[in-house]
Amino acid sequence: MEASREIREVTSDTINIEIPEAFRQRKIEIIILPLEKIPESYTEGDSQWPAGYFERVVGSAPDFPDIEYEGD
C-alpha cells in the first residue's frame, strides 16, 4: 500500500495539500488525526519506517532452499 504522511501545525480552518504524482488521477482517502506527540523516528519527508528498521531486519529471514519442479 502506498501512503504519504505529513505532520503540520494547523493555525487556521483550512490546509492545502500537495498531492504526490503517484496519487494523481486516483481516488484517495484523506484522514486527519490530532497528534499529541511527534514520533521519535519521524523526520520531515521520511517514510513510515522507524529509524534503523532496515538495519535491524536485513538478513533476518531464513534462506529457503530452491524447490524442484514436480511437474503437472
Secondary structure, DSSP 8 states (H G I E B T S, - for coil): -----------SS-------GGGTTS---------SS--TT--TT--SS-TTHHHHHTT-S-----------
